[in-house]
Amino acid sequence: MPYNTDYSMTAYNAQLQAKQKRLQQLLAPFASPQPEVFASAPQHFRLRAEFRIWFESGVGHYAMFSPGDKHHPILLEQLPIASQRINELMPQLKAAWQAEPELSHRLFQAEFLTTLSGEALVTLCYHRPLNEDWMVAAQPVAEALGIQLIGRSRGKRLVLDRDYVTERLTVAGREYSYRQPEGAFTQPNGGVNQHMLNWAHEALGQRNDDLLELYCGNGNFTLPLSTRVRKVLATEISKTSVNAALANLNDNGIDTIELVRLSAEELTQALNGTRVFRRLAHISLAEYNFGTVFVDPPRAGMDPDTCELVRRFERILYISCNPTTLAENVRQLSDTHRIIRCALFDQFPWTGHIEAGVVLERYAA
């Protein structure tokens, strides 16, 4: 992320057009339609931020580093790409630790997690053991700033109140609440995430069959997509994300989703009948009539076995954080499926990263 960025709309639009051109080039061999483009706000779009704390003359400053350089900090007072709430909290938190040695001693990192609705959780990380003295010093700061505050040191985590914030997103006129725990993956750009959810909801359409979801995370897509089908079987391997997803199902009163802690590879083995998993003992896979599979894989994309699994489905709804591996997966599927919709979501302005979505449909017999 450059720190001397020209944040003008002219510069932003030029970069977005370059991303659109790159995505079109990658998917052109598969006769993809033109992508629907969902732009980001050029500033204050990022809901998460991590800073090293760099001490000079006894004063701790927020710092970031250029890639590959850990010795020449770029000291910051504000970060234009970060949410308004993060920028509001940065000087307030700095003043608080400067006034309290218990909060500043051996402090080396500050991590911010905020929401579109204004909630904030801050984690302070230390190169020393933490104890009750830290909690006594931190409590009035948390109350004064209206934040959740966590202290971390090696093998220790002190939580003053709770370890999550609650995001609220609106999809097709309905509001969903999402617990977002400290340390778990969440979409960093809340505004664009809302575009992604609405696009996926509309692209899936209203169906009378069932949905299989791989890599479901905290249920970000799972919740709104569940309203478009009879029922959902969703899988996720991270325990933290599974626990957050289960809480989100309960908080939103949704009972048509079954969640299991399995990797995509393990689910493939279960559906192929090559392995039996106790975690699936309470689920009858034969009762599902899957019409669509939804995937949001890591940057490496889907492995070959998972590609063969999703090939079985009439429709594949694919969200990708790496268009290169997306194109490779589409190539693997291109003999049975074609792209009927495509979208570009600018989750990461001022970088080369591209978030994309495609809908693939099986060729007519």
C-alpha positions in Angstrom: 0.0 0.0 0.0 1.7 3.3 -1.1 1.7 6.0 1.5 2.1 9.0 -0.9 -1.0 8.0 -3.0 -2.8 10.5 -5.1 -6.3 9.9 -3.7 -8.1 11.9 -6.4 -11.1 10.3 -8.2 -9.2 10.7 -11.5 -6.4 8.5 -10.2 -8.8 6.0 -8.7 -10.9 5.6 -11.8 -7.8 5.1 -13.9 -6.6 2.3 -11.6 -10.1 0.7 -11.6 -10.2 0.7 -15.4 -6.9 -1.1 -15.4 -8.2 -3.7 -13.1 -11.3 -4.2 -15.3 -9.1 -4.6 -18.3 -6.9 -7.2 -16.6 -9.9 -9.2 -15.4 -11.4 -9.2 -18.9 -8.1 -10.4 -20.4 -7.9 -13.3 -18.0 -11.4 -14.4 -18.7 -11.6 -13.6 -22.4 -10.6 -17.2 -23.4 -13.8 -18.4 -21.8 -16.1 -16.0 -23.6 -17.0 -14.2 -20.3 -19.5 -11.4 -20.5 -18.3 -7.9 -19.5 -17.9 -7.6 -15.8 -20.3 -5.6 -13.6 -18.0 -3.2 -11.8 -18.5 -2.2 -8.1 -16.3 0.7 -7.1 -15.1 1.5 -3.6 -15.0 4.8 -1.8 -11.4 6.0 -2.5 -10.8 6.9 1.1 -11.9 5.6 4.6 -12.9 2.3 3.1 -10.8 -0.1 5.2 -12.4 -1.3 8.4 -9.2 -3.1 9.7 -5.7 -1.8 10.2 -2.6 -3.0 12.0 0.3 -0.7 13.0 3.7 -1.3 14.5 4.4 1.0 17.5 7.8 2.7 17.0 9.3 4.5 19.9 11.6 7.5 19.5 12.7 9.6 22.4 10.2 7.8 24.6 7.3 8.5 22.4 5.4 5.7 20.6 4.3 6.4 17.1 2.1 4.4 14.7 4.3 3.0 12.0 4.2 1.0 8.8 7.0 -0.3 6.6 7.6 -0.7 2.9 7.6 -4.3 1.7 10.8 -6.1 2.7 12.0 -3.2 4.9 11.6 -3.7 8.7 14.2 -1.1 9.7 13.0 2.2 8.2 9.5 3.0 9.6 7.0 5.3 8.0 5.5 7.2 11.0 1.8 8.0 10.7 -0.6 10.2 12.5 -3.5 9.3 10.2 -4.2 6.7 7.5 -6.5 7.9 4.7 -7.6 4.4 3.6 -8.7 3.4 7.1 -12.2 4.0 8.4 -13.2 7.3 9.9 -13.5 5.5 13.2 -9.9 4.3 13.1 -8.6 7.7 12.2 -10.7 9.2 15.1 -9.3 6.7 17.5 -5.6 6.8 16.5 -4.7 10.1 18.3 -7.0 9.3 21.3 -5.4 5.9 21.9 -1.9 7.3 21.4 -2.6 10.0 24.0 -3.9 7.3 26.4 -0.8 5.1 26.3 1.5 8.1 26.5 -0.2 9.1 29.7 -0.1 5.6 31.3 3.2 3.7 31.5 1.4 0.4 32.1 -0.1 0.7 28.6 3.0 1.8 26.8 5.7 -0.4 28.4 7.0 -2.8 25.7 4.0 -2.1 23.5 4.9 -3.1 19.9 1.6 -3.3 17.9 -1.9 -1.9 17.7 -4.7 -3.7 15.7 -8.0 -2.0 14.9 -11.2 -3.7 13.9 -14.2 -1.4 13.2 -17.6 -1.7 11.6 -19.8 0.4 9.3 -22.0 1.0 12.3 -19.1 2.5 14.3 -18.2 -0.3 16.7 -14.5 -0.7 17.4 -12.2 -3.3 18.9 -8.5 -2.6 19.6 -5.9 -5.1 20.4 -2.6 -3.9 22.0 0.3 -6.3 21.7 3.3 -6.5 24.1 6.7 -7.9 24.4 6.1 -8.6 28.2 3.8 -10.5 30.4 0.4 -8.9 31.1 -1.5 -9.1 34.4 -4.3 -7.5 36.4 -2.4 -4.2 36.5 -2.8 -3.9 32.7 -6.6 -4.4 33.0 -6.9 -1.8 35.7 -5.1 0.7 33.5 -6.9 -0.3 30.3 -10.5 -0.2 31.7 -11.0 3.5 31.9 -9.5 4.0 28.4 -11.9 1.5 26.9 -14.8 3.2 28.6 -13.7 6.7 27.6 -13.2 5.8 24.0 -16.2 3.5 23.7 -14.2 0.6 22.4 -13.6 -3.1 23.1 -10.0 -3.5 24.3 -7.8 -6.6 24.4 -4.3 -7.0 25.6 -2.0 -9.7 24.1 1.4 -11.0 25.0 3.1 -14.3 24.5 0.6 -17.0 25.5 -1.7 -14.5 27.1 -4.9 -12.7 26.1 -6.7 -10.3 28.4 -10.3 -9.3 27.3 -11.9 -6.5 29.1 -15.5 -7.1 27.9 -15.9 -9.1 24.7 -13.7 -10.1 21.9 -15.8 -9.2 18.9 -17.7 -6.4 17.2 -21.1 -6.7 15.5 -21.4 -5.6 11.9 -24.8 -4.9 10.4 -25.2 -5.3 6.6 -28.3 -4.8 4.5 -29.0 -7.3 1.6 -32.1 -7.0 -0.5 -33.7 -4.8 2.1 -33.1 -7.1 5.1 -30.5 -6.3 7.8 -28.1 -9.1 9.0 -25.9 -8.9 12.1 -22.5 -10.5 12.0 -20.2 -11.1 15.0 -16.7 -10.4 13.9 -14.2 -11.9 16.4 -10.7 -10.6 17.1 -8.2 -12.4 14.9 -10.7 -14.0 12.6 -11.0 -13.2 8.9 -13.5 -10.5 7.9 -13.9 -8.6 4.7 -11.9 -5.4 5.1 -14.0 -3.2 2.9 -17.5 -3.1 4.4 -19.1 -1.0 1.6 -17.8 -3.3 -1.2 -18.7 -6.3 0.9 -22.3 -5.2 0.9 -22.1 -4.9 -2.9 -20.7 -8.4 -3.1 -23.5 -9.8 -0.9 -26.2 -8.1 -2.9 -24.7 -9.3 -6.2 -24.4 -12.9 -5.0 -28.0 -12.8 -3.6 -29.4 -11.5 -6.9 -27.2 -13.8 -9.1 -28.3 -16.9 -7.2 -32.0 -16.1 -7.7 -34.9 -17.7 -5.9 -34.6 -21.5 -6.1 -36.5 -24.5 -4.9 -33.4 -26.7 -4.4 -30.5 -26.6 -2.0 -27.1 -24.9 -1.7 -23.7 -26.3 -0.8 -21.2 -23.7 0.4 -17.5 -24.3 0.8 -15.2 -22.0 2.8 -18.1 -20.2 4.5 -16.0 -18.3 7.1 -18.3 -16.5 9.6 -21.3 -16.9 7.4 -20.8 -13.7 5.5 -22.5 -15.0 2.3 -24.3 -17.9 4.0 -26.9 -15.9 5.8 -28.4 -13.9 2.8 -28.0 -16.8 0.4 -30.0 -19.1 2.7 -33.1 -17.0 1.9 -32.9 -18.0 -1.8 -32.9 -21.8 -1.4 -34.7 -24.5 0.7 -31.6 -25.2 2.9 -27.9 -24.8 3.0 -25.0 -27.2 3.9 -22.0 -25.0 4.7 -18.4 -26.0 5.5 -15.5 -24.2 7.1 -12.3 -25.6 8.7 -11.4 -22.7 11.1 -12.7 -23.2 14.6 -12.9 -19.5 15.2 -14.9 -18.9 12.1 -17.2 -21.8 12.7 -18.0 -20.5 16.2 -18.7 -17.1 14.8 -20.9 -18.5 12.1 -22.9 -20.5 14.6 -23.4 -17.4 16.7 -24.5 -15.5 13.6 -27.0 -18.1 12.6 -28.5 -17.9 16.1 -28.5 -14.1 16.3 -30.3 -13.8 12.9 -32.8 -16.6 13.7 -31.9 -18.7 10.7 -32.6 -22.4 11.0 -32.2 -23.6 7.4 -28.4 -23.8 7.5 -26.4 -26.8 8.6 -22.8 -26.0 9.4 -20.0 -28.6 9.6 -16.3 -28.1 10.3 -14.7 -29.8 7.3 -12.3 -28.6 4.7 -13.3 -28.6 1.0 -11.0 -31.6 0.5 -12.7 -33.5 3.3 -16.2 -32.8 2.1 -15.1 -34.1 -1.3 -14.0 -37.3 0.3 -17.3 -37.6 2.2 -19.4 -37.0 -0.9 -17.3 -39.5 -2.9 -17.8 -42.1 -0.1 -14.1 -42.5 0.4 -14.0 -41.4 4.0 -16.5 -41.3 6.8 -16.5 -38.3 9.2 -18.0 -38.3 12.7 -18.7 -34.6 12.2 -21.2 -35.6 9.5 -22.9 -38.3 11.6 -26.0 -36.2 12.3 -26.4 -35.1 8.6 -28.0 -37.2 5.8 -26.3 -36.0 2.6 -28.9 -38.0 0.6 -31.6 -35.6 1.8 -30.1 -32.7 0.0 -31.0 -31.8 -3.5 -28.1 -29.5 -4.4 -28.5 -27.3 -7.4 -25.8 -24.7 -6.8 -22.4 -24.7 -5.1 -21.0 -21.5 -3.7 -17.2 -21.2 -3.3 -15.1 -18.4 -1.9 -11.6 -20.1 -1.7 -8.3 -18.7 -0.5 -5.9 -17.1 -2.9 -4.6 -20.5 -4.2 -8.1 -21.2 -5.6 -9.7 -24.6 -5.6 -7.5 -27.7 -5.8 -8.1 -30.2 -8.6 -10.2 -32.5 -6.5 -12.5 -29.7 -5.4 -12.8 -28.5 -9.0 -14.0 -32.0 -9.9 -16.5 -31.9 -7.0 -18.1 -28.6 -8.0 -18.3 -29.8 -11.7 -21.2 -32.0 -10.5 -23.4 -29.0 -9.9 -25.7 -27.2 -12.4 -24.5 -23.8 -11.2 -21.3 -22.6 -9.6 -21.2 -19.2 -7.8 -17.6 -18.4 -7.4 -16.1 -15.4 -5.5 -12.4 -15.0 -5.9 -9.6 -12.9 -4.3 -7.1 -13.9 -7.0 -8.2 -13.6 -10.7 -5.2 -15.7 -11.9 -6.3 -18.8 -9.9 -9.9 -18.0 -10.8 -9.0 -18.1 -14.5 -7.2 -21.4 -14.0 -10.2 -22.9 -12.2 -12.5 -21.7 -14.9 -10.2 -23.3 -17.5 -10.4 -26.6 -15.6 -14.2 -26.4 -15.6 -14.6 -24.9 -19.1 -15.4 -28.2 -20.8 -18.6 -28.6 -18.8 -19.5 -25.0 -17.6 -19.6 -21.6 -19.1 -19.5 -18.1 -17.5 -22.9 -16.4 -17.7 -22.2 -13.5 -15.3 -19.1 -11.7 -14.1 -18.4 -9.0 -11.6 -15.4 -7.0 -10.3 -15.5 -5.8 -6.7 -12.8 -3.3 -5.8 -12.2 -4.5 -2.2 -8.6 -3.1 -2.2 -8.2 0.3 -3.9 -4.7 1.6 -4.5 -3.3 -1.9 -4.8 -3.3 -4.3 -7.7 -5.6 -6.8 -5.9 -8.8 -7.8 -7.7 -11.8 -9.4 -6.1 -14.1 -11.0 -8.7 -17.3 -13.0 -9.0 -18.5 -15.4 -11.7 -21.6 -17.5 -12.2 -20.9 -20.7 -14.2 -23.7 -22.8 -15.6 -23.5 -26.3 -17.1 -23.8 -26.5 -20.9 -27.2 -27.7 -22.0 -27.2 -31.4 -22.8 
